[in-house]
Amino acid sequence: MSSDERLQNPLNDALVEAVLLLKNKEECYRFFEDIATVAEIKALAQRLEVAKMLQRNETYTAITEVTGASTATISRVKRCLNFGADGYQLILRRLKEQSEKIGASEGES
């Protein structure tokens, strides 16, 4: 599935292209610290953790306890996981692949 066409405009294109230029975690922290509030960054991180927990079939109660997310936020993330643009699915799959790759390389040591 493709991204929502309502998001696609020159300003958003420039933002996405800027994010793609970031090369490491430190650069990401520096950029996001300047472009967003701490609360906005924490909200994004919270949603990603909610998505991970939903993918593991954890309950809303457990997700709320761990993340502090409201049931409305959990429901929205779940809706995106099931019917969204597959952005969560894409990143969760890549995070899993990265974790497996790291685990395999640590096993070789």
Secondary structure, DSSP 8 states (H G I E B T S, - for coil): ----GGG-SHHHHHHHHHHHT--SHHHHHHHHHHHS-HHHHHHHHHHHHHHHHHHTT--HHHHHHHH---HHHHHHHHHHHHHS-SHHHHHHHHHHHHHHHHHHHHHH-
